[in-house]
Amino acid sequence: MQILPAIDIKDGQAVRLFKGDFSQKTVVNPDVMEQAKIFKAAGIAFIHVVDLDGALDGRATNRDLIAEIKSATGLGIEVGGGIRTLDQIADYLAVGIDRVIIGSMAVKAPDFVQAAIERFGADRIVVGIDAKNGMVATEGWLETSNVDFITLAKKMESMGVELFVYTDVDRDGTLTGPNFAHYQQLVAALSTAKVIASGGIAQLSDLEKLQEIGVAGTIVGKAYYNGNISLEELQQFGGGHA
């Protein structure tokens, strides 16, 4: 199982939110580049970057900073937040970003996902599914749809999606443990696509349980920034696999 430390960018700083609430923001490192270099120095191979400003703006607000992280560190990077057009995806891939996450658009315009996979390949496109009480949330988690997470995942898999990031919004940033039941359901429902877990990771045993469930990767944010799980533990667990 791959471990992907998270850098969430808001106003040019690395932050953590509580349950996706922009009013409950904690700055974990005012220097985003420094944080990326800390991960690089620790032997981490791949990071998960979220453009929180972009998620609100509906555009790639922090694109230049994210491109700079890639060129300065050479880390594997997947990026989400505000991805609304194929041109944005093309631009991110052109500056070396490895994977681009489509979130809200997967619910609102499934054809967009299809077009992205056809143009860029399924290995470059990740569908991010964020849910509240099992129902898919959109627009930076500010709105909730009438689609449940399993239905959306199966529909996307039938279009050729090979990788999902699934987040239970109510667990994100809470350190209360992941929604293991949802990951079990999702892994069981998919035939070929893989799942990256996100949200609620609190301790090393959470990672062990997610590995047993069979997720392909886990994003770790607050548990690292709070000191619950050390960089060394992340690296030993699977942070070094590209």
N, C-alpha and C positions, 0 to 999 in steps of 0.2 A: 504493500500500500504506500502510495506516494504522500508525503507531507508537504503542504503548500502554506508557508506563513503568509499572512495577509497584510497588505498595506492599503488602508482606506484613506483616500486623499480628499480633504475638505479645506478650502481656502489655502492651498499650498502646503498644508501640514498633514502628518500622519495622525489619524484620529481613530477612536473606537466609539461606536454608538451603542445605546441600550435599546434592544428590540427595534432597531432601525429608526429610532426617534432622533431627528436632527437637533432637537432642543436638548437632548441628553448626550452631549458630545464631550469626550475626554481627549485632549491632545496627548498622544503617547510619544511622539517625537516631532518637534517643530521642523526638523530637517529630514524630508522624505528621502533624499539621496543618501544621507548618512545611514538611515535605517536600512535601505537596500544594501549598502556596503557591509553593514553588520551581518546581514544574512549571508552575503557572498563569502565573507571571511570565515564564517562558521561552517562552510561546506554545503550550504543549502543550494540546491540546483534550480528550483522552480518556485516562483512566488505568484500570489494571487493579488492583483491590483484592482481596486475599485475606485472609479472616478465618481465620488459622491456628488460633486458639483454638476458633473455631466448627467447623472441620473435625474437631478432636479431640472437642469436646463434643457435636457433632450438633445444634447450635442456633446462632442468630445472636448470638453472644457480644458482638461489637464493633459491634452495630447502631447504638447511639447515637453512637459516635465516627464511624462511616462516614456517618451522616446529617448530622453536623456538618460533615464535610469537604465534602459536597455543598452545604449551605446557605452555607458560608463562601467557597467558591471558584467555584461554578457550573460546575465541570469536568464533562465527560461521564464517567460512572463505570459500570464493570461490576464486579459483586461476586460472588465465589465463596467457598465455605467454610461447611459446616454447613447448607446449604439442604436441608431435609427435608419442609417442608409448604407447601401453597399459601398459607396465611396468612402465612408468613414472606415469601414472594415478594410478596404483596399489600402487606405492610407496607413492604418496601424500595421498591417502586414508588411507594407513597403519599408517601414522604419524598423522592422525586425521583430515585432511582437509575434509570439508563437501561436497564441490562440485568442480568439475574440469571443466574448460571451454575449449572446443575444438573450435579453430578458423580456421586458414588456412586449416587444414586437412579436414574440412567439405566440402570445395570446391574441393580440390585436390583429396581426397580419401573418398567419402561418406561411403564406406564399413567400414572404420575405426570407424565412428560414430556408425554404426550398431553393430559392434563387441564390442564397449565400453559399449553400452546400454545392450547388452545381458550378458556381463560379470559382470558389476557393478551396473546395474539398472538405470532407467531413472531419478530417484531422485538424483543421484550423478553426472550426466553428463549434462552440459549446453553447448549449441552451441552458440558461439559468432559470430554474423554477423556484420561486419564493412563495411560500404559502402561510396563510393564517388560518388556523383550524382546518387545515387540509385544502383550503380554497386558494387559488393562485392570486398573489398580490402583484400589482403593477405600479408604474410611475414612482419609482423610488420607494415602494411599499406604502404609498399614500392611498392607493385605491385597491379594492379587492374585487376580483371577477367572480363569475358564477361557474367557473371551471375548476374541477378538483385536480390535484397534482398527478394522480395516476392516469387519468384520462388524457391530460395534456402530454405526459411523457410517452404514452403509447402512440398517440397521434404523431408526435415528433419522431419517434423511432421508426414509424412506418414511412416517414419522409426521408430516412437515411441518417438521422442524427445518431452519432456514436458515443457522445459524452454529455452528461448532464451535471450541473452543480445544483444540488437541492438544499435549500435553506428553510428551516422552520423559523419564521420571523419572530415568533413568540419566545424562542430559545436564544436568538442571536444576541451576543453580548451580555448574557445573563449568568454564565458559568453554572447553569443548572443541569448540565448534561444534555446530549443530543436527544432528538426524538427517535430512539432506536426502532420503535414500531414502524414508523414511516419508512425508514431505510430498509427494513426487512421487506415491507410491502413493495417498495419500489424495485429493489433488486430482484424480487420474485416475479414481478410483473413484466420486466424487460427481458427480451430474449437474447439480444446481442449487445445492446448499448451498456456503457459503464456509468457508474455514479460516483461523483465526488461529494462528500458530506461537508456541510457547513452549518455552523450555528450551535452554540451551547457547550462546546468542548470545554471541560473544566479540569480534567486530570488525565494522566497517562492511561489509566484503565479504560477511559472512554475510547481512546484510540485503539486499544487492544480489542474491545468489543466490536467496534466498527470494522476492524480487520476481519474478525470472525464472521460478521454479517456478509462480508464480501464486497464492500465498496472499494473502488479503485484508488481513491485518494481522499484526504481530509484536509480542509482548510483550518488553520489554527490562528486565531487572532488574540482575543482578550486573555486566554489562558497563558499565552506566552508573555504578553505585555504586563500582565499582573504578577508574573513570576511563578505561576502554578506549574508550568512545564518549561524546563530550561531549553535553550538552543541546542545544547549537547544531546539532550534526550530526543528532541525533534530530529536532529541529524542522524542519530543512531537508529531511530525508528524507521526512517525512510525519507529523510529530507534530501538525501544525496542522489536520488534517482531522477534522471531527466525524463 
